[in-house]
Amino acid sequence: MFRRNKRSEAQDESALDDDMLVVVDRSVNPYLVLFHEPAGYRAEQVRGLRNRLVAMNPDGEPKTLVVTSAVRGEGKTVSALNLAMAFAELERQRVVLVDADLRRPSCERYLNLNSQAGLTDVLLGRESVDRLLRPAGYRNLMLLGAGTRVDNPAEVLGSSRLDQLLQRLKERFQYVVIDTPPVLPSTDAGVLSAAADGTLLVVRLEKSLKKQSRDAVRTLHDMGGNVLGTLVTEVRGQDPESDSRLAYGALAEDEEV
């Protein structure tokens, strides 16, 4: 599994302070920076997160990674998409993005793809996963959409087929990135976190409440999830637009290095 130091209950209280992996300045729907601005500053921040996660996987084994948040509106889906694209940039790395937010699926919409059969259809035994995987429109990245809408998403995700599906995906892909519903409004993220190798919690600066984020971390731990850290979105003042020293493009003729 992804490696993470064990911590006491008291240390869990300060998880947001101790487990921060990287800071991304903005994650605004539908800005998929790896797609639209691959050479930009924001894309480099996502790559920095990717590199840290790769470093936490020294054995190089295929891994499943849940991307979630405490509540809605914190940028989890955009973060999951950008991170999946960053993984797919690596040489000889095949990556799949799974939309496991069965309550408000949006990955297909963000990628400008039509909705098709997907995760629910596999978990209900209606289709095989091999038939439903499709290109996401980005090199080496495949997509498994949410699939047919269901009235009982928690029960569907609790199916015994979930572990079988994740194992099947790990046989085909190096990284499986899973977008889930927020932690606090439903149990879905906890179930998926327990089944995955690691979980990343997205926190939106100046919007997320610290108590809610801490409650989300505690809930994921209680469910058996391996919380790797937090990804902070909308950190202002940390980009080339506000500090030219952070830009590092082509050198102008009269510019000093």
C-alpha positions in Angstrom: 0.0 0.0 0.0 0.9 3.7 -0.1 3.1 4.2 3.0 2.0 6.6 5.7 3.2 6.9 9.3 0.8 5.6 11.9 -0.5 8.3 14.2 -2.2 8.5 17.5 -5.8 9.8 18.1 -4.3 13.1 19.3 -2.2 13.4 16.1 -5.3 12.8 14.0 -6.7 16.1 15.4 -3.9 17.9 13.7 -4.0 15.9 10.5 -4.7 18.9 8.3 -1.5 20.6 9.5 0.8 17.6 9.4 -0.3 15.7 6.3 -0.3 18.4 3.7 1.1 17.1 0.5 1.1 20.1 -1.9 -0.7 23.4 -2.4 -2.5 24.2 -5.6 -3.5 27.8 -6.1 -6.8 27.2 -7.8 -9.1 24.4 -8.9 -12.2 25.9 -10.5 -14.7 23.9 -12.5 -14.1 23.2 -15.4 -10.4 24.3 -15.5 -8.6 21.1 -16.3 -5.1 22.6 -16.3 -3.3 19.5 -17.5 -5.4 19.6 -20.6 -5.6 23.3 -21.3 -2.4 24.7 -19.8 0.0 21.7 -19.6 3.1 24.1 -19.4 1.5 26.4 -16.9 2.2 27.0 -13.2 -1.0 25.3 -12.0 -0.2 22.1 -14.0 3.2 22.0 -12.4 1.6 22.1 -9.0 -0.5 19.1 -9.9 2.7 17.3 -11.1 4.3 18.1 -7.8 1.5 16.3 -6.0 1.8 13.4 -8.4 5.5 13.1 -7.8 5.0 13.0 -4.0 2.4 10.2 -4.4 4.7 8.3 -6.7 7.5 8.6 -4.1 5.1 7.2 -1.5 4.8 4.1 -3.7 8.5 2.9 -3.8 7.6 -0.7 -4.8 6.0 0.6 -8.0 3.0 -1.6 -7.6 -0.4 -0.6 -9.1 -2.4 1.5 -6.7 -6.0 2.7 -6.2 -6.4 6.3 -5.0 -9.6 7.9 -3.8 -10.0 11.7 -4.2 -12.7 13.2 -2.0 -13.6 16.2 0.2 -15.5 16.9 3.4 -18.4 18.6 1.7 -19.4 19.7 -1.8 -17.8 22.6 -3.7 -14.2 22.0 -2.6 -12.9 21.0 -6.1 -12.5 17.2 -5.6 -13.6 16.3 -9.2 -11.4 18.8 -10.9 -8.6 17.7 -8.7 -9.2 14.0 -9.5 -9.3 14.7 -13.2 -6.1 16.8 -13.2 -4.3 14.2 -11.0 -5.3 11.4 -13.3 -4.0 13.3 -16.3 -0.7 14.0 -14.5 -0.3 10.3 -13.7 -1.0 9.5 -17.4 1.9 11.7 -18.4 4.4 9.3 -16.9 6.2 7.0 -19.3 4.6 3.5 -19.7 1.8 4.4 -17.2 -1.7 3.5 -18.0 -4.3 5.2 -15.8 -8.0 5.0 -15.4 -10.3 7.5 -13.8 -13.4 6.0 -12.1 -16.4 8.2 -11.4 -17.7 6.7 -8.2 -19.9 9.8 -7.3 -23.1 8.0 -8.0 -25.1 10.9 -6.5 -23.8 13.8 -8.6 -21.6 12.2 -11.4 -19.7 14.8 -13.4 -16.5 13.4 -14.8 -18.1 12.7 -18.2 -19.5 16.2 -18.3 -16.2 17.8 -17.4 -14.5 15.8 -20.2 -17.3 16.8 -22.6 -18.3 13.1 -23.1 -21.8 11.6 -23.4 -23.0 9.6 -20.4 -22.9 5.9 -20.9 -23.1 2.7 -18.9 -20.4 2.5 -16.3 -19.6 1.7 -12.7 -23.1 0.9 -11.5 -23.7 -1.4 -14.4 -20.5 -3.4 -13.5 -21.3 -3.6 -9.8 -24.9 -4.8 -10.6 -23.5 -7.5 -12.9 -25.1 -6.1 -16.0 -21.9 -5.4 -18.0 -18.2 -6.3 -17.8 -15.8 -3.6 -17.0 -13.7 -4.3 -20.1 -16.6 -3.4 -22.3 -17.3 -0.1 -20.6 -13.8 1.4 -20.3 -13.3 4.2 -22.9 -10.7 6.8 -23.8 -11.0 10.0 -21.7 -9.6 12.2 -24.5 -6.2 12.4 -22.9 -3.2 10.2 -23.7 -3.0 7.0 -21.7 -6.0 7.9 -19.7 -9.2 5.8 -19.7 -12.5 6.5 -18.0 -15.1 4.4 -16.3 -18.2 6.6 -15.9 -20.7 6.4 -13.1 -23.2 4.5 -15.2 -26.9 4.1 -14.9 -28.5 6.2 -12.1 -29.6 4.1 -9.1 -31.7 4.9 -6.1 -29.4 3.2 -3.6 -25.8 4.2 -4.3 -24.5 3.2 -0.9 -25.8 -0.3 -1.3 -24.5 -0.6 -4.8 -21.0 0.5 -3.7 -21.2 -1.9 -0.8 -21.5 -4.8 -3.3 -19.0 -7.6 -3.0 -18.1 -6.9 -6.6 -16.4 -3.7 -5.7 -13.2 -5.4 -4.5 -13.2 -7.6 -7.5 -13.6 -4.6 -9.8 -10.7 -2.7 -8.2 -8.4 -5.7 -8.4 -9.3 -6.2 -12.1 -8.5 -2.5 -12.8 -5.1 -2.8 -11.0 -4.3 -5.7 -13.3 -4.7 -3.4 -16.3 -3.6 0.0 -14.9 -0.8 1.4 -12.9 -3.0 4.0 -11.2 -6.7 3.9 -10.5 -8.0 7.4 -9.5 -11.5 7.3 -8.0 -13.7 10.4 -7.6 -16.2 9.9 -4.8 -19.0 11.9 -3.1 -18.0 14.1 -0.2 -17.4 12.3 3.1 -19.8 14.0 5.5 -23.1 13.9 3.5 -22.9 10.2 2.8 -21.1 6.9 3.6 -20.0 6.3 0.0 -16.5 7.9 0.3 -15.8 5.9 3.5 -16.7 2.6 1.8 -14.5 3.4 -1.2 -11.6 4.7 0.9 -11.6 1.4 2.9 -11.3 -0.5 -0.4 -8.6 1.7 -1.9 -4.9 1.8 -1.2 -4.9 5.5 -0.3 -7.1 8.6 0.0 -6.5 12.2 -0.7 -8.8 14.9 0.9 -9.4 18.1 -1.0 -9.8 21.2 1.1 -10.8 24.6 -0.3 -9.1 27.4 1.4 -11.3 30.1 3.0 -14.4 28.0 2.4 -13.9 24.7 4.1 -14.5 24.6 7.9 -11.6 23.1 9.8 -14.0 21.1 12.0 -15.6 19.6 8.9 -12.3 18.7 7.4 -11.1 17.1 10.6 -14.4 15.2 11.0 -13.9 13.9 7.5 -10.4 12.7 8.2 -11.5 11.0 11.4 -14.5 9.4 9.5 -12.2 8.0 6.8 -9.8 6.6 9.4 -12.6 5.0 11.3 -13.8 3.4 8.1 -10.4 1.9 7.6 -9.2 4.4 5.0 -5.5 5.2 4.5 -5.6 9.0 4.4 -2.4 10.1 2.7 -2.9 13.9 3.2 -4.7 16.9 2.0 -4.7 18.9 -1.2 -5.5 22.6 -0.7 -7.2 24.5 -3.5 -7.7 28.2 -4.1 -4.6 29.4 -2.3 -4.3 33.0 -3.5 -1.1 34.9 -4.2 1.0 31.8 -5.0 1.1 32.1 -8.8 2.9 34.0 -11.6 0.0 36.4 -11.9 0.7 37.8 -8.5 4.4 37.1 -8.2 6.5 37.2 -11.4 9.3 35.3 -9.7 7.2 32.2 -10.0 7.2 32.3 -13.8 10.0 30.5 -15.6 9.3 30.5 -19.3 11.5 31.3 -22.3 14.2 33.9 -21.5 13.7 37.3 -23.1 16.7 38.9 -24.8 17.2 41.6 -22.2 16.3 39.4 -19.2 18.8 38.1 -16.6 18.6 34.5 -15.3 
